[in-house]
Amino acid sequence: MPNVNIEHHGAKTGVTGSCHQLHINPENSLLVDCGLFQGQEAGNTRSTQEIDFGTGGIQALIATHVHIDHVGRIPWLLAAGYTGPIICYRPSAKLLPLVLEDAFKLGISRDRQLVEQYLATIEQRLLPLPYNQWHTVIDTPEHRVDIRLQRAGHILGSAYVEVDHNGTRIVFSGDLGASHTPLLPAPKSPEKADVLVLESTYGDRNHESREDRKHRLKAAIDRALQNQGTVLIPAFSIGRTQELLYELEEIISEELPVILDSPLAAKFTAAYRELQPYWDEEAHARLQQSRKPLAFSNLLTVEGHHEHLKMVHHLARSARPAIVVAGSGMCNAGRIVNYLKAMLGDERHDVLFVGYQAEGTPGRDIQRYGPNNGYVWLDDEKHTIRARVETIGGYSAHADQQGLVGFVKGMNRMPKDIRLVHGEECAKRALKEWLDSAIA
């Protein structure tokens, strides 16, 4: 078994804060992702996000994709002295500044001049790469280290990372996508890996099929129409929101408004539209039919905070059915919180979860206690849950157990060492059992 030294600075015992340091020798290393801790894993102090490891020998930061739990600590990494490149796939280079601007404003400063200086630094450091092309990051007589990005199918621009160090192949999965993710081609397994660092978010379960989840989504919408209520969908700004809009364009009538109430999600949806060349064949077929999957006529975007509050009040008081897609995805911040406070107590409405809810987040509490008319704390206020609460697992942008096992089994040469990260302990245990039997 190869002696590979990987230090995990996040996502080792949970699902947020992804950050993995591959030590090449005592003086040199690579960093794969540098993400924000969220929910219970974040604790109650800002110091949780601060960099507690040395940055001097890091030759490159490789960002697998632009979700905040994979890149949100980059402001702190730069503040800690990191001066190297930020390597990512080409679409991620367009999306990353949008994410990091938001992270900087939330965690560091809202001063416009500081934000602009910071974004200029990010732009200078970005090194976009295509898929399937080797790039040398270290070349000395003792150590040759090349990296290659491959399609991960998680969100637009996502990649898994192959590292070749003197002939030893180390693969970091990042977050792998489901095989039926809208807009994106599915990931393909690498040819080989001596060491595989594999995500395990859904290592203990399988998703619904795409047809099943579309049927359940339509059923939730039909109930809202019947009950004269609103379907609230807490959604992550990048990836999940765009996939939902893509599906909604196909299944709803033009009379039902779809309200996108997230400034960040609106920015990313516009960026996704600009990145149409990177969409999959199915999405291009829709475009050729003169359809607009991410810009249909009954899609309404809410801009300012005043307009947001007016929309919350209108939907809570009126009997007009609607679908609201709002951030944040785990209900721990953002505009979805105001909708929840106004509507959780009314049985006409539905809360529909389509993404992972981390332990310690309001989303997990609503998901857990809502079906029994329990309660949740939002902004230090207790709210009884009378709205219907549902979860559609098939809309997760993560591969399920079957997909993760298939990613490993698809290799021509099985890994000698598999290290599971980015998952709760029950998910890791279940996935390990399946992998042990699959590659025995």
C-alpha positions as CSV (number, residue, x, y, z in Angstrom):
1,M,0.0,0.0,0.0
2,P,1.5,3.4,-0.9
3,N,2.6,5.7,1.9
4,V,0.5,8.8,1.1
5,N,0.3,11.5,3.8
6,I,-3.1,13.4,3.6
7,E,-4.2,15.7,6.3
8,H,-7.9,16.5,6.6
9,H,-8.7,20.0,7.8
10,G,-12.4,19.6,7.4
11,A,-15.2,17.1,6.3
12,K,-13.4,14.4,8.2
13,T,-16.2,13.7,10.6
14,G,-19.0,15.6,9.0
15,V,-20.3,17.0,5.7
16,T,-19.0,20.6,5.7
17,G,-15.6,22.4,5.7
18,S,-14.0,20.2,3.0
19,C,-10.2,20.8,3.0
20,H,-7.6,18.1,2.3
21,Q,-3.8,18.7,2.3
22,L,-1.7,16.2,0.3
23,H,1.9,16.4,1.6
24,I,4.4,15.7,-1.1
25,N,7.4,16.1,1.3
26,P,7.9,18.1,4.5
27,E,8.3,21.4,2.5
28,N,5.6,21.0,-0.2
29,S,1.9,20.2,-0.4
30,L,-1.3,20.6,-2.4
31,L,-4.6,21.7,-0.9
32,V,-7.8,20.3,-2.3
33,D,-10.7,22.6,-1.4
34,C,-10.9,25.0,1.5
35,G,-14.6,25.1,2.6
36,L,-16.7,26.8,5.2
37,F,-18.0,24.8,8.2
38,Q,-21.8,25.0,8.5
39,G,-24.5,24.0,11.0
40,Q,-23.4,22.2,14.1
41,E,-19.9,21.7,12.7
42,A,-19.4,25.5,12.6
43,G,-19.9,25.9,16.4
44,N,-20.7,29.4,17.7
45,T,-17.5,31.3,17.0
46,R,-16.0,32.9,14.0
47,S,-12.6,31.3,14.9
48,T,-14.0,28.0,13.6
49,Q,-13.4,29.2,10.1
50,E,-9.8,30.5,10.7
51,I,-6.9,28.6,9.1
52,D,-5.2,26.5,11.8
53,F,-2.5,25.0,9.5
54,G,0.6,26.5,7.9
55,T,0.3,27.8,4.3
56,G,3.9,28.3,3.4
57,G,4.5,25.1,1.5
58,I,1.2,24.9,-0.3
59,Q,2.0,24.9,-4.1
60,A,-1.6,25.1,-5.3
61,L,-5.1,25.2,-4.1
62,I,-7.4,23.0,-6.3
63,A,-11.1,23.9,-6.0
64,T,-13.3,20.9,-7.0
65,H,-16.4,23.1,-7.3
66,V,-17.8,26.4,-6.0
67,H,-20.2,25.3,-3.2
68,I,-19.5,27.3,0.0
69,D,-18.6,24.2,2.0
70,H,-15.7,23.6,-0.4
71,V,-14.5,27.2,-1.1
72,G,-15.9,29.4,1.6
73,R,-12.7,29.6,3.8
74,I,-10.6,30.9,0.9
75,P,-10.8,34.5,2.3
76,W,-9.2,33.2,5.5
77,L,-6.7,31.1,3.6
78,L,-5.5,34.3,1.8
79,A,-5.4,36.2,5.0
80,A,-3.2,33.4,6.5
81,G,-0.6,34.0,3.8
82,Y,-1.4,31.7,0.9
83,T,0.0,33.2,-2.3
84,G,-0.3,30.4,-4.9
85,P,-2.8,29.7,-7.7
86,I,-6.4,28.7,-7.4
87,I,-6.9,25.9,-9.9
88,C,-10.4,24.9,-11.1
89,Y,-12.4,23.9,-14.2
90,R,-13.2,26.8,-16.6
91,P,-16.9,27.4,-15.7
92,S,-15.9,27.4,-12.0
93,A,-13.5,30.3,-12.7
94,K,-16.5,32.3,-13.7
95,L,-18.7,31.3,-10.8
96,L,-16.1,31.4,-8.0
97,P,-15.7,35.2,-7.7
98,L,-19.5,35.4,-7.1
99,V,-19.4,32.9,-4.3
100,L,-16.3,34.4,-2.7
101,E,-17.6,37.9,-2.9
102,D,-20.6,36.7,-0.8
103,A,-18.3,34.8,1.6
104,F,-16.1,37.8,2.1
105,K,-19.0,40.1,2.8
106,L,-20.5,37.7,5.3
107,G,-17.3,36.7,7.1
108,I,-14.8,39.5,6.6
109,S,-16.0,42.9,5.5
110,R,-18.6,44.7,3.5
111,D,-16.4,47.7,2.8
112,R,-16.6,48.2,-1.0
113,Q,-13.0,49.0,-1.5
114,L,-11.8,46.0,0.4
115,V,-14.2,43.7,-1.5
116,E,-12.9,45.0,-4.8
117,Q,-9.3,44.6,-3.8
118,Y,-10.0,41.1,-2.6
119,L,-11.9,40.1,-5.9
120,A,-9.0,41.5,-7.9
121,T,-6.7,39.2,-6.0
122,I,-8.9,36.2,-6.7
123,E,-9.0,37.0,-10.4
124,Q,-5.2,37.2,-10.5
125,R,-4.8,33.9,-8.7
126,L,-7.4,31.9,-10.8
127,L,-5.9,29.3,-13.1
128,P,-8.7,27.7,-15.1
129,L,-8.0,24.3,-16.7
130,P,-10.0,22.1,-19.1
131,Y,-11.0,18.6,-18.3
132,N,-8.7,15.7,-19.0
133,Q,-5.5,17.6,-19.4
134,W,-2.5,17.1,-17.2
135,H,-0.9,20.1,-15.5
136,T,2.4,20.1,-13.7
137,V,2.5,21.7,-10.3
138,I,5.8,20.5,-8.9
139,D,8.8,19.4,-11.0
140,T,12.1,18.8,-9.2
141,P,14.6,16.0,-9.5
142,E,13.0,14.2,-6.5
143,H,9.3,15.0,-7.1
144,R,7.1,15.3,-10.2
145,V,3.5,16.1,-9.4
146,D,0.9,16.5,-12.1
147,I,-2.9,17.0,-11.7
148,R,-5.8,16.5,-14.0
149,L,-9.4,17.5,-13.6
150,Q,-12.3,15.2,-14.6
151,R,-16.0,15.7,-14.9
152,A,-17.8,15.2,-11.5
153,G,-21.4,15.9,-12.6
154,H,-22.2,17.6,-9.3
155,I,-22.8,21.2,-10.4
156,L,-21.7,23.2,-13.4
157,G,-17.9,23.4,-13.3
158,S,-17.4,20.6,-10.8
159,A,-14.5,18.2,-11.0
160,Y,-12.7,15.4,-9.3
161,V,-9.0,15.6,-9.1
162,E,-6.4,13.1,-10.2
163,V,-2.9,13.6,-8.8
164,D,0.1,11.7,-10.1
165,H,3.1,11.9,-7.8
166,N,6.1,10.0,-9.1
167,G,3.7,7.3,-10.6
168,T,1.4,7.0,-7.6
169,R,-2.1,8.0,-8.4
170,I,-4.2,9.8,-5.8
171,V,-7.8,10.7,-6.6
172,F,-9.9,13.3,-4.7
173,S,-13.6,12.8,-5.6
174,G,-14.8,16.2,-4.4
175,D,-18.6,15.9,-4.6
176,L,-19.8,13.5,-7.2
177,G,-23.1,14.1,-9.0
178,A,-26.0,11.8,-9.5
179,S,-26.2,10.0,-12.8
180,H,-29.5,11.8,-13.8
181,T,-28.6,15.4,-12.7
182,P,-30.3,17.9,-15.1
183,L,-28.1,20.1,-17.3
184,L,-24.9,18.0,-16.7
185,P,-23.4,14.9,-18.1
186,A,-22.8,12.1,-15.6
187,P,-19.3,11.6,-14.1
188,K,-17.1,8.8,-15.4
189,S,-14.8,6.7,-13.2
190,P,-11.0,7.3,-13.5
191,E,-8.9,4.6,-15.0
192,K,-7.2,3.8,-11.7
193,A,-6.4,5.1,-8.2
194,D,-3.8,3.9,-5.7
195,V,-5.5,6.1,-3.0
196,L,-9.0,7.4,-3.3
197,V,-10.4,10.1,-1.1
198,L,-14.1,9.6,-1.6
199,E,-17.1,11.6,-0.4
200,S,-19.8,9.6,1.4
201,T,-22.7,12.1,1.9
202,Y,-25.4,9.6,0.8
203,G,-23.3,6.4,1.5
204,D,-26.2,4.8,3.4
205,R,-29.1,5.4,0.9
206,N,-30.2,5.5,-2.7
207,H,-32.1,8.2,-4.4
208,E,-35.4,8.1,-6.1
209,S,-35.4,7.8,-9.9
210,R,-35.7,11.0,-11.9
211,E,-39.2,10.1,-13.0
212,D,-40.3,9.3,-9.4
213,R,-39.0,12.6,-8.1
214,K,-40.6,14.6,-10.9
215,H,-43.9,12.8,-10.1
216,R,-43.5,13.8,-6.4
217,L,-42.6,17.3,-7.2
218,K,-45.7,17.7,-9.4
219,A,-47.8,16.1,-6.7
220,A,-46.6,18.7,-4.1
221,I,-47.4,21.5,-6.6
222,D,-50.9,20.0,-7.3
223,R,-51.6,20.0,-3.5
224,A,-50.6,23.6,-3.3
225,L,-53.0,24.5,-6.0
226,Q,-55.8,22.6,-4.3
227,N,-55.0,24.1,-0.9
228,Q,-54.5,27.6,-2.2
229,G,-51.0,27.5,-0.6
230,T,-47.4,28.1,-1.3
231,V,-44.7,25.4,-1.9
232,L,-41.5,26.7,-0.1
233,I,-38.3,25.1,-1.4
234,P,-35.2,26.0,0.5
235,A,-32.5,25.7,-2.2
236,F,-28.8,26.1,-2.5
237,S,-28.0,29.0,-4.8
238,I,-25.6,27.0,-7.0
239,G,-26.7,23.9,-8.8
240,R,-29.8,22.8,-7.0
241,T,-31.8,26.0,-7.8
242,Q,-30.9,25.7,-11.5
243,E,-31.8,22.0,-11.6
244,L,-35.2,22.8,-10.0
245,L,-36.0,25.5,-12.4
246,Y,-35.1,23.2,-15.3
247,E,-37.6,20.6,-14.0
248,L,-40.3,23.1,-13.1
249,E,-40.2,24.6,-16.6
250,E,-41.3,21.2,-17.9
251,I,-44.1,20.2,-15.4
252,I,-46.0,23.4,-14.4
253,S,-48.6,25.5,-16.2
254,E,-47.9,29.1,-17.1
255,E,-50.5,30.3,-14.6
256,L,-48.5,29.2,-11.5
257,P,-45.8,31.7,-10.6
258,V,-42.3,30.4,-9.7
259,I,-40.7,33.0,-7.5
260,L,-36.9,33.0,-7.2
261,D,-36.2,35.0,-4.1
262,S,-32.4,34.8,-3.7
263,P,-30.1,37.5,-5.1
264,L,-27.2,35.1,-5.2
265,A,-29.2,32.3,-6.8
266,A,-30.4,34.9,-9.4
267,K,-26.8,35.8,-10.2
268,F,-25.9,32.1,-10.6
269,T,-28.9,31.4,-12.8
270,A,-27.8,34.2,-15.1
271,A,-24.3,32.8,-15.1
272,Y,-25.6,29.3,-15.9
273,R,-27.5,30.8,-18.9
274,E,-24.2,32.3,-20.1
275,L,-22.5,29.0,-19.7
276,Q,-24.9,27.1,-22.0
277,P,-22.0,25.6,-24.1
278,Y,-21.2,23.4,-21.0
279,W,-24.8,22.1,-20.7
280,D,-25.5,18.4,-21.6
281,E,-27.2,17.1,-24.8
282,E,-30.7,17.0,-23.3
283,A,-30.6,20.6,-22.3
284,H,-29.3,21.7,-25.7
285,A,-32.2,19.8,-27.3
286,R,-34.6,21.9,-25.2
287,L,-32.9,25.1,-26.4
288,Q,-33.3,23.9,-30.0
289,Q,-37.0,23.6,-29.4
290,S,-37.1,27.4,-28.5
291,R,-37.7,26.6,-24.9
292,K,-36.1,28.6,-22.1
293,P,-35.3,26.2,-19.2
294,L,-33.8,28.9,-16.9
295,A,-35.8,31.9,-18.1
296,F,-39.4,30.8,-18.7
297,S,-42.2,33.4,-18.7
298,N,-43.7,32.7,-15.3
299,L,-40.4,32.8,-13.5
300,L,-40.3,35.9,-11.3
301,T,-37.1,37.2,-9.6
302,V,-37.4,39.2,-6.4
303,E,-34.6,41.8,-6.1
304,G,-34.4,44.1,-3.1
305,H,-35.2,43.4,0.6
306,H,-38.3,45.6,0.5
307,E,-39.7,43.6,-2.4
308,H,-38.9,40.4,-0.6
309,L,-40.8,41.4,2.5
310,K,-43.8,42.5,0.4
311,M,-43.8,39.1,-1.4
312,V,-43.7,37.2,2.0
313,H,-46.6,39.2,3.3
314,H,-48.6,38.8,0.0
315,L,-48.2,35.0,-0.1
316,A,-48.9,34.5,3.6
317,R,-52.1,36.6,3.4
318,S,-53.5,35.8,0.0
319,A,-54.9,32.6,-1.3
320,R,-52.8,32.6,-4.4
321,P,-50.8,29.4,-5.0
322,A,-47.1,29.8,-5.8
323,I,-43.8,28.1,-5.7
324,V,-41.0,29.9,-3.9
325,V,-37.3,28.9,-4.3
326,A,-35.2,30.8,-1.8
327,G,-31.9,30.5,0.1
328,S,-30.4,29.3,2.2
329,G,-30.6,25.6,1.5
330,M,-30.4,24.5,5.2
331,C,-32.7,27.3,6.5
332,N,-30.0,28.7,8.7
333,A,-30.0,32.1,7.1
334,G,-31.2,33.9,4.0
335,R,-34.7,34.9,2.8
336,I,-36.2,31.4,3.3
337,V,-36.3,32.1,7.0
338,N,-38.8,35.0,6.6
339,Y,-41.1,32.7,4.5
340,L,-40.9,30.0,7.1
341,K,-41.7,32.3,10.0
342,A,-44.7,33.6,8.1
343,M,-46.0,30.2,6.8
344,L,-44.9,27.3,8.9
345,G,-47.9,27.6,11.2
346,D,-50.4,27.4,8.3
347,E,-51.4,23.9,7.0
348,R,-52.2,25.3,3.5
349,H,-48.5,25.5,2.8
350,D,-45.8,22.9,1.9
351,V,-42.1,22.9,2.8
352,L,-40.3,20.7,0.3
353,F,-36.7,19.7,1.0
354,V,-34.6,18.7,-2.0
355,G,-31.1,18.8,-0.5
356,Y,-29.1,17.5,2.4
357,Q,-29.9,19.0,5.8
358,A,-26.8,19.0,8.1
359,E,-27.2,18.2,11.8
360,G,-27.7,21.3,13.9
361,T,-29.5,23.3,11.2
362,P,-33.1,24.5,11.3
363,G,-33.6,22.5,8.1
364,R,-32.8,19.3,9.8
365,D,-35.1,20.2,12.7
366,I,-38.0,21.0,10.3
367,Q,-37.4,17.8,8.4
368,R,-37.2,15.7,11.6
369,Y,-40.1,17.3,13.7
370,G,-42.3,18.8,11.0
371,P,-44.2,15.6,10.1
372,N,-45.4,15.3,13.7
373,N,-46.3,19.0,14.0
374,G,-43.3,19.7,16.2
375,Y,-41.5,23.0,16.3
376,V,-38.4,24.8,15.2
377,W,-36.4,27.8,16.5
378,L,-35.9,30.5,13.9
379,D,-34.2,33.8,14.9
380,D,-34.6,32.8,18.6
381,E,-38.3,32.3,18.2
382,K,-40.2,29.1,18.6
383,H,-42.4,28.2,15.6
384,T,-44.9,25.4,15.5
385,I,-44.9,23.4,12.3
386,R,-48.3,22.9,10.8
387,A,-47.3,23.1,7.1
388,R,-46.8,19.9,5.3
389,V,-43.1,18.8,5.3
390,E,-41.7,16.6,2.5
391,T,-38.3,15.5,1.3
392,I,-37.5,14.4,-2.2
393,G,-34.1,12.7,-2.0
394,G,-33.7,12.3,-5.8
395,Y,-33.0,16.0,-6.3
396,S,-29.7,15.8,-4.4
397,A,-26.7,16.8,-6.5
398,H,-24.7,14.1,-4.7
399,A,-24.3,10.6,-5.9
400,D,-26.1,8.0,-3.8
401,Q,-24.7,4.8,-2.5
402,Q,-25.2,3.0,-5.8
403,G,-23.4,5.8,-7.6
404,L,-20.5,5.9,-5.2
405,V,-20.0,2.2,-5.4
406,G,-20.3,2.3,-9.1
407,F,-17.6,5.1,-9.3
408,V,-15.2,2.8,-7.6
409,K,-16.2,-0.4,-9.5
410,G,-15.8,1.4,-12.8
411,M,-12.1,1.7,-12.4
412,N,-9.8,-0.6,-14.3
413,R,-7.5,-0.9,-11.3
414,M,-9.1,-0.8,-7.9
415,P,-7.7,1.5,-5.2
416,K,-5.5,-0.1,-2.6
417,D,-6.6,2.5,0.0
418,I,-10.0,4.2,0.1
419,R,-10.5,7.1,2.6
420,L,-14.1,8.2,3.2
421,V,-14.8,11.8,4.0
422,H,-17.7,14.3,3.7
423,G,-20.2,12.1,5.4
424,E,-21.8,11.3,8.8
425,E,-20.6,8.2,10.6
426,C,-23.6,6.1,9.7
427,A,-23.2,6.9,6.0
428,K,-19.5,6.1,6.1
429,R,-20.0,2.8,7.9
430,A,-22.7,1.7,5.4
431,L,-20.6,2.7,2.4
432,K,-17.5,1.0,3.7
433,E,-19.5,-2.3,4.0
434,W,-20.7,-2.0,0.4
435,L,-17.2,-1.1,-0.9
436,D,-15.6,-3.9,1.0
437,S,-17.9,-6.5,-0.5
438,A,-17.8,-4.8,-4.0
439,I,-14.0,-4.9,-4.4
440,A,-13.3,-8.0,-2.3
